[in-house]
Amino acid sequence: MAVVEAPERPTLQREGWIATEVRRIVVRLSDGETVQVGTAPNRYGALVLARSMIEEYERTGEWPLVGDRLLSPEAIVSVDVVRVR
């Protein structure tokens, strides 16, 4: 019986790696569907985008246009900032 040795695997050097800060902004609807509004390079930018969308609706009272869809404000449960993994 021959013994087979697995080759050594190099250790990953994680020094200098930065975890991604990219965030998605999604609208969560009452039926559970999520609709992506946009992306931002970091949490701060994502919060600015999410708040501007909410403020736009509050200012105009118009249904928000997301992509090619007008969303009923009553159907929106939340505006979420989600970290991209």
N, CA, C and O atoms as CSV, one atom per row, in Angstrom:
chain,resi,resn,atom,element,x,y,z
A,1,MET,N,N,0.855,-1.157,0.000
A,1,MET,CA,C,0.000,0.000,0.000
A,1,MET,C,C,0.907,1.227,0.000
A,1,MET,O,O,1.827,1.339,0.810
A,2,ALA,N,N,0.631,2.128,-0.909
A,2,ALA,CA,C,1.427,3.350,-1.012
A,2,ALA,C,C,0.766,4.460,-0.196
A,2,ALA,O,O,-0.459,4.563,-0.137
A,3,VAL,N,N,1.588,5.274,0.422
A,3,VAL,CA,C,1.095,6.423,1.172
A,3,VAL,C,C,1.205,7.646,0.279
A,3,VAL,O,O,2.279,7.968,-0.231
A,4,VAL,N,N,0.110,8.301,0.103
A,4,VAL,CA,C,0.091,9.502,-0.742
A,4,VAL,C,C,-0.001,10.713,0.183
A,4,VAL,O,O,-0.903,10.812,1.014
A,5,GLU,N,N,0.931,11.611,0.024
A,5,GLU,CA,C,0.917,12.813,0.835
A,5,GLU,C,C,0.352,13.972,0.012
A,5,GLU,O,O,0.713,14.175,-1.147
A,6,ALA,N,N,-0.521,14.703,0.633
A,6,ALA,CA,C,-1.080,15.878,-0.030
A,6,ALA,C,C,-0.039,16.984,-0.012
A,6,ALA,O,O,0.654,17.172,0.988
A,7,PRO,N,N,0.073,17.717,-1.116
A,7,PRO,CA,C,1.045,18.817,-1.126
A,7,PRO,C,C,0.658,19.878,-0.107
A,7,PRO,O,O,-0.523,20.094,0.167
A,8,GLU,N,N,1.665,20.534,0.450
A,8,GLU,CA,C,1.394,21.607,1.407
A,8,GLU,C,C,0.700,22.754,0.707
A,8,GLU,O,O,1.042,23.122,-0.417
A,9,ARG,N,N,-0.263,23.301,1.380
A,9,ARG,CA,C,-0.975,24.451,0.839
A,9,ARG,C,C,-0.384,25.705,1.456
A,9,ARG,O,O,-0.170,25.768,2.667
A,10,PRO,N,N,-0.126,26.681,0.639
A,10,PRO,CA,C,0.442,27.919,1.197
A,10,PRO,C,C,-0.578,28.612,2.106
A,10,PRO,O,O,-1.782,28.581,1.850
A,11,THR,N,N,-0.080,29.224,3.149
A,11,THR,CA,C,-0.927,29.981,4.067
A,11,THR,C,C,-1.296,31.305,3.417
A,11,THR,O,O,-0.441,32.001,2.870
A,12,LEU,N,N,-2.577,31.647,3.483
A,12,LEU,CA,C,-3.030,32.917,2.921
A,12,LEU,C,C,-2.519,34.065,3.778
A,12,LEU,O,O,-2.638,34.042,5.003
A,13,GLN,N,N,-1.967,35.036,3.140
A,13,GLN,CA,C,-1.509,36.236,3.827
A,13,GLN,C,C,-2.624,37.268,3.744
A,13,GLN,O,O,-2.903,37.795,2.667
A,14,ARG,N,N,-3.249,37.555,4.847
A,14,ARG,CA,C,-4.399,38.469,4.853
A,14,ARG,C,C,-4.025,39.876,5.268
A,14,ARG,O,O,-4.893,40.735,5.418
A,15,GLU,N,N,-2.770,40.110,5.450
A,15,GLU,CA,C,-2.339,41.453,5.810
A,15,GLU,C,C,-2.666,42.406,4.669
A,15,GLU,O,O,-2.402,42.109,3.504
A,16,GLY,N,N,-3.231,43.531,5.008
A,16,GLY,CA,C,-3.552,44.526,3.990
A,16,GLY,C,C,-4.900,44.329,3.323
A,16,GLY,O,O,-5.344,45.183,2.556
A,17,TRP,N,N,-5.564,43.195,3.612
A,17,TRP,CA,C,-6.890,42.985,3.041
A,17,TRP,C,C,-7.869,43.892,3.755
A,17,TRP,O,O,-7.775,44.092,4.966
A,18,ILE,N,N,-8.797,44.434,3.011
A,18,ILE,CA,C,-9.836,45.272,3.592
A,18,ILE,C,C,-11.182,44.637,3.256
A,18,ILE,O,O,-11.482,44.353,2.096
A,19,ALA,N,N,-11.969,44.425,4.280
A,19,ALA,CA,C,-13.312,43.880,4.050
A,19,ALA,C,C,-14.109,44.880,3.214
A,19,ALA,O,O,-13.949,46.092,3.357
A,20,THR,N,N,-14.951,44.365,2.358
A,20,THR,CA,C,-15.724,45.243,1.496
A,20,THR,C,C,-16.673,46.114,2.317
A,20,THR,O,O,-17.277,45.658,3.288
A,21,GLU,N,N,-16.786,47.327,1.919
A,21,GLU,CA,C,-17.697,48.264,2.570
A,21,GLU,C,C,-18.906,48.549,1.685
A,21,GLU,O,O,-19.793,49.308,2.076
A,22,VAL,N,N,-18.947,47.950,0.502
A,22,VAL,CA,C,-20.028,48.214,-0.453
A,22,VAL,C,C,-21.365,47.814,0.157
A,22,VAL,O,O,-21.498,46.761,0.781
A,23,ARG,N,N,-22.341,48.677,-0.038
A,23,ARG,CA,C,-23.691,48.437,0.486
A,23,ARG,C,C,-24.715,48.517,-0.644
A,23,ARG,O,O,-24.561,49.287,-1.593
A,24,ARG,N,N,-25.767,47.699,-0.517
A,24,ARG,CA,C,-26.921,47.784,-1.410
A,24,ARG,C,C,-28.041,48.473,-0.640
A,24,ARG,O,O,-28.181,48.281,0.568
A,25,ILE,N,N,-28.823,49.262,-1.331
A,25,ILE,CA,C,-29.991,49.881,-0.737
A,25,ILE,C,C,-31.192,49.201,-1.369
A,25,ILE,O,O,-31.369,49.244,-2.587
A,26,VAL,N,N,-32.017,48.572,-0.541
A,26,VAL,CA,C,-33.175,47.846,-1.047
A,26,VAL,C,C,-34.439,48.309,-0.344
A,26,VAL,O,O,-34.416,48.702,0.823
A,27,VAL,N,N,-35.539,48.255,-1.076
A,27,VAL,CA,C,-36.860,48.537,-0.529
A,27,VAL,C,C,-37.507,47.187,-0.268
A,27,VAL,O,O,-37.602,46.345,-1.161
A,28,ARG,N,N,-37.945,46.995,0.958
A,28,ARG,CA,C,-38.635,45.750,1.323
A,28,ARG,C,C,-40.134,46.009,1.249
A,28,ARG,O,O,-40.648,46.937,1.873
A,29,LEU,N,N,-40.831,45.171,0.472
A,29,LEU,CA,C,-42.273,45.337,0.265
A,29,LEU,C,C,-43.065,44.424,1.197
A,29,LEU,O,O,-42.533,43.455,1.739
A,30,SER,N,N,-44.331,44.748,1.372
A,30,SER,CA,C,-45.175,44.007,2.312
A,30,SER,C,C,-45.349,42.536,1.937
A,30,SER,O,O,-45.653,41.716,2.803
A,31,ASP,N,N,-45.161,42.188,0.660
A,31,ASP,CA,C,-45.286,40.785,0.256
A,31,ASP,C,C,-43.966,40.018,0.400
A,31,ASP,O,O,-43.875,38.854,0.008
A,32,GLY,N,N,-42.935,40.682,0.968
A,32,GLY,CA,C,-41.645,40.022,1.178
A,32,GLY,C,C,-40.644,40.269,0.069
A,32,GLY,O,O,-39.459,39.977,0.229
A,33,GLU,N,N,-41.096,40.798,-1.044
A,33,GLU,CA,C,-40.192,41.088,-2.163
A,33,GLU,C,C,-39.237,42.220,-1.784
A,33,GLU,O,O,-39.611,43.144,-1.062
A,34,THR,N,N,-38.009,42.136,-2.277
A,34,THR,CA,C,-37.076,43.247,-2.117
A,34,THR,C,C,-36.720,43.774,-3.501
A,34,THR,O,O,-36.542,43.010,-4.450
A,35,VAL,N,N,-36.620,45.094,-3.594
A,35,VAL,CA,C,-36.295,45.757,-4.846
A,35,VAL,C,C,-35.068,46.621,-4.596
A,35,VAL,O,O,-35.078,47.493,-3.727
A,36,GLN,N,N,-34.012,46.373,-5.362
A,36,GLN,CA,C,-32.793,47.154,-5.175
A,36,GLN,C,C,-32.961,48.553,-5.735
A,36,GLN,O,O,-33.387,48.743,-6.874
A,37,VAL,N,N,-32.610,49.538,-4.897
A,37,VAL,CA,C,-32.692,50.939,-5.284
A,37,VAL,C,C,-31.359,51.403,-5.854
A,37,VAL,O,O,-31.317,52.182,-6.806
A,38,GLY,N,N,-30.276,50.918,-5.267
A,38,GLY,CA,C,-28.949,51.326,-5.722
A,38,GLY,C,C,-27.865,50.696,-4.882
A,38,GLY,O,O,-28.121,49.827,-4.048
A,39,THR,N,N,-26.641,51.155,-5.119
A,39,THR,CA,C,-25.495,50.713,-4.333
A,39,THR,C,C,-24.669,51.933,-3.951
A,39,THR,O,O,-24.775,52.999,-4.558
A,40,ALA,N,N,-23.853,51.747,-2.941
A,40,ALA,CA,C,-22.966,52.816,-2.484
A,40,ALA,C,C,-21.655,52.184,-2.033
A,40,ALA,O,O,-21.633,51.022,-1.625
A,41,PRO,N,N,-20.567,52.937,-2.103
A,41,PRO,CA,C,-19.262,52.374,-1.765
A,41,PRO,C,C,-19.052,52.137,-0.273
A,41,PRO,O,O,-18.117,51.439,0.118
A,42,ASN,N,N,-19.925,52.720,0.570
A,42,ASN,CA,C,-19.758,52.533,2.011
A,42,ASN,C,C,-21.093,52.793,2.711
A,42,ASN,O,O,-22.072,53.189,2.078
A,43,ARG,N,N,-21.117,52.565,4.029
A,43,ARG,CA,C,-22.352,52.706,4.801
A,43,ARG,C,C,-22.863,54.144,4.764
A,43,ARG,O,O,-24.057,54.379,4.580
A,44,TYR,N,N,-21.967,55.092,4.936
A,44,TYR,CA,C,-22.378,56.497,4.937
A,44,TYR,C,C,-23.081,56.867,3.628
A,44,TYR,O,O,-24.157,57.465,3.648
A,45,GLY,N,N,-22.479,56.516,2.502
A,45,GLY,CA,C,-23.083,56.816,1.199
A,45,GLY,C,C,-24.421,56.129,1.021
A,45,GLY,O,O,-25.341,56.692,0.428
A,46,ALA,N,N,-24.533,54.903,1.539
A,46,ALA,CA,C,-25.790,54.164,1.435
A,46,ALA,C,C,-26.890,54.832,2.253
A,46,ALA,O,O,-28.038,54.916,1.817
A,47,LEU,N,N,-26.525,55.304,3.444
A,47,LEU,CA,C,-27.522,55.990,4.273
A,47,LEU,C,C,-27.979,57.292,3.629
A,47,LEU,O,O,-29.158,57.639,3.699
A,48,VAL,N,N,-27.056,58.012,3.005
A,48,VAL,CA,C,-27.419,59.248,2.309
A,48,VAL,C,C,-28.411,58.941,1.190
A,48,VAL,O,O,-29.414,59.638,1.042
A,49,LEU,N,N,-28.135,57.898,0.402
A,49,LEU,CA,C,-29.036,57.528,-0.690
A,49,LEU,C,C,-30.397,57.091,-0.153
A,49,LEU,O,O,-31.432,57.505,-0.675
A,50,ALA,N,N,-30.399,56.262,0.880
A,50,ALA,CA,C,-31.667,55.780,1.447
A,50,ALA,C,C,-32.493,56.943,1.992
A,50,ALA,O,O,-33.697,57.027,1.746
A,51,ARG,N,N,-31.843,57.836,2.732
A,51,ARG,CA,C,-32.571,58.978,3.312
A,51,ARG,C,C,-33.078,59.928,2.229
A,51,ARG,O,O,-34.167,60.488,2.352
A,52,SER,N,N,-32.283,60.111,1.164
A,52,SER,CA,C,-32.733,61.014,0.094
A,52,SER,C,C,-33.962,60.454,-0.606
A,52,SER,O,O,-34.840,61.212,-1.017
A,53,MET,N,N,-34.033,59.139,-0.744
A,53,MET,CA,C,-35.205,58.526,-1.352
A,53,MET,C,C,-36.436,58.747,-0.471
A,53,MET,O,O,-37.510,59.086,-0.967
A,54,ILE,N,N,-36.270,58.552,0.836
A,54,ILE,CA,C,-37.378,58.757,1.770
A,54,ILE,C,C,-37.808,60.222,1.779
A,54,ILE,O,O,-39.002,60.520,1.743
A,55,GLU,N,N,-36.841,61.134,1.825
A,55,GLU,CA,C,-37.157,62.568,1.835
A,55,GLU,C,C,-37.846,63.009,0.550
A,55,GLU,O,O,-38.742,63.853,0.581
A,56,GLU,N,N,-37.433,62.444,-0.573
A,56,GLU,CA,C,-38.064,62.771,-1.861
A,56,GLU,C,C,-39.545,62.415,-1.835
A,56,GLU,O,O,-40.392,63.200,-2.260
A,57,TYR,N,N,-39.846,61.217,-1.329
A,57,TYR,CA,C,-41.251,60.809,-1.235
A,57,TYR,C,C,-42.015,61.732,-0.287
A,57,TYR,O,O,-43.115,62.184,-0.604
A,58,GLU,N,N,-41.420,62.010,0.889
A,58,GLU,CA,C,-42.109,62.862,1.867
A,58,GLU,C,C,-42.353,64.275,1.320
A,58,GLU,O,O,-43.372,64.897,1.619
A,59,ARG,N,N,-41.411,64.767,0.522
A,59,ARG,CA,C,-41.529,66.121,-0.033
A,59,ARG,C,C,-42.592,66.192,-1.117
A,59,ARG,O,O,-43.381,67.135,-1.156
A,60,THR,N,N,-42.614,65.186,-2.007
A,60,THR,CA,C,-43.515,65.243,-3.169
A,60,THR,C,C,-44.827,64.495,-2.953
A,60,THR,O,O,-45.854,64.852,-3.531
A,61,GLY,N,N,-44.789,63.459,-2.120
A,61,GLY,CA,C,-45.972,62.625,-1.941
A,61,GLY,C,C,-46.222,61.690,-3.108
A,61,GLY,O,O,-47.212,60.957,-3.119
A,62,GLU,N,N,-45.321,61.709,-4.102
A,62,GLU,CA,C,-45.482,60.858,-5.282
A,62,GLU,C,C,-44.927,59.456,-5.016
A,62,GLU,O,O,-44.030,59.272,-4.193
A,63,TRP,N,N,-45.473,58.491,-5.719
A,63,TRP,CA,C,-44.976,57.131,-5.607
A,63,TRP,C,C,-43.523,57.105,-6.066
A,63,TRP,O,O,-43.197,57.689,-7.100
A,64,PRO,N,N,-42.654,56.446,-5.326
A,64,PRO,CA,C,-41.248,56.393,-5.736
A,64,PRO,C,C,-41.051,55.546,-7.001
A,64,PRO,O,O,-41.626,54.468,-7.143
A,65,LEU,N,N,-40.233,56.060,-7.898
A,65,LEU,CA,C,-39.879,55.340,-9.110
A,65,LEU,C,C,-38.581,54.590,-8.841
A,65,LEU,O,O,-37.544,55.203,-8.586
A,66,VAL,N,N,-38.639,53.267,-8.899
A,66,VAL,CA,C,-37.474,52.415,-8.681
A,66,VAL,C,C,-37.276,51.594,-9.947
A,66,VAL,O,O,-38.067,50.703,-10.255
A,67,GLY,N,N,-36.213,51.907,-10.672
A,67,GLY,CA,C,-36.024,51.280,-11.980
A,67,GLY,C,C,-37.134,51.747,-12.891
A,67,GLY,O,O,-37.296,52.947,-13.114
A,68,ASP,N,N,-37.901,50.810,-13.418
A,68,ASP,CA,C,-39.038,51.136,-14.278
A,68,ASP,C,C,-40.358,50.906,-13.555
A,68,ASP,O,O,-41.397,50.729,-14.192
A,69,ARG,N,N,-40.319,50.908,-12.216
A,69,ARG,CA,C,-41.508,50.609,-11.421
A,69,ARG,C,C,-41.870,51.755,-10.506
A,69,ARG,O,O,-41.005,52.330,-9.846
A,70,LEU,N,N,-43.138,52.086,-10.465
A,70,LEU,CA,C,-43.650,53.009,-9.465
A,70,LEU,C,C,-44.175,52.154,-8.314
A,70,LEU,O,O,-45.046,51.307,-8.508
A,71,LEU,N,N,-43.638,52.384,-7.114
A,71,LEU,CA,C,-44.024,51.573,-5.968
A,71,LEU,C,C,-45.052,52.311,-5.119
A,71,LEU,O,O,-44.894,53.491,-4.807
A,72,SER,N,N,-46.095,51.599,-4.759
A,72,SER,CA,C,-47.101,52.164,-3.868
A,72,SER,C,C,-46.471,52.368,-2.492
A,72,SER,O,O,-45.917,51.423,-1.930
A,73,PRO,N,N,-46.542,53.573,-1.938
A,73,PRO,CA,C,-45.959,53.814,-0.616
A,73,PRO,C,C,-46.527,52.886,0.458
A,73,PRO,O,O,-45.819,52.539,1.404
A,74,GLU,N,N,-47.781,52.481,0.329
A,74,GLU,CA,C,-48.390,51.578,1.310
A,74,GLU,C,C,-47.759,50.189,1.270
A,74,GLU,O,O,-47.824,49.451,2.253
A,75,ALA,N,N,-47.155,49.831,0.150
A,75,ALA,CA,C,-46.536,48.513,0.016
A,75,ALA,C,C,-45.124,48.467,0.600
A,75,ALA,O,O,-44.575,47.386,0.814
A,76,ILE,N,N,-44.534,49.641,0.859
A,76,ILE,CA,C,-43.158,49.691,1.353
A,76,ILE,C,C,-43.150,49.496,2.864
A,76,ILE,O,O,-43.786,50.240,3.611
A,77,VAL,N,N,-42.410,48.472,3.292
A,77,VAL,CA,C,-42.277,48.179,4.711
A,77,VAL,C,C,-41.047,48.891,5.275
A,77,VAL,O,O,-41.086,49.450,6.371
A,78,SER,N,N,-39.944,48.862,4.499
A,78,SER,CA,C,-38.715,49.497,4.980
A,78,SER,C,C,-37.775,49.775,3.811
A,78,SER,O,O,-37.919,49.235,2.714
A,79,VAL,N,N,-36.811,50.637,4.095
A,79,VAL,CA,C,-35.698,50.866,3.173
A,79,VAL,C,C,-34.473,50.366,3.930
A,79,VAL,O,O,-34.121,50.899,4.983
A,80,ASP,N,N,-33.822,49.331,3.381
A,80,ASP,CA,C,-32.730,48.649,4.085
A,80,ASP,C,C,-31.386,48.934,3.435
A,80,ASP,O,O,-31.275,49.050,2.214
A,81,VAL,N,N,-30.368,49.042,4.281
A,81,VAL,CA,C,-28.986,49.154,3.830
A,81,VAL,C,C,-28.334,47.815,4.145
A,81,VAL,O,O,-28.213,47.432,5.309
A,82,VAL,N,N,-27.913,47.104,3.092
A,82,VAL,CA,C,-27.424,45.746,3.227
A,82,VAL,C,C,-25.960,45.673,2.784
A,82,VAL,O,O,-25.617,46.143,1.699
A,83,ARG,N,N,-25.118,45.098,3.601
A,83,ARG,CA,C,-23.698,44.939,3.256
A,83,ARG,C,C,-23.542,43.862,2.203
A,83,ARG,O,O,-24.107,42.776,2.331
A,84,VAL,N,N,-22.781,44.155,1.167
A,84,VAL,CA,C,-22.485,43.177,0.118
A,84,VAL,C,C,-21.377,42.287,0.637
A,84,VAL,O,O,-20.354,42.786,1.108
A,85,ARG,N,N,-21.556,41.000,0.563
A,85,ARG,CA,C,-20.541,40.044,1.050
A,85,ARG,C,C,-19.809,39.422,-0.084
A,85,ARG,O,O,-18.922,38.596,0.133
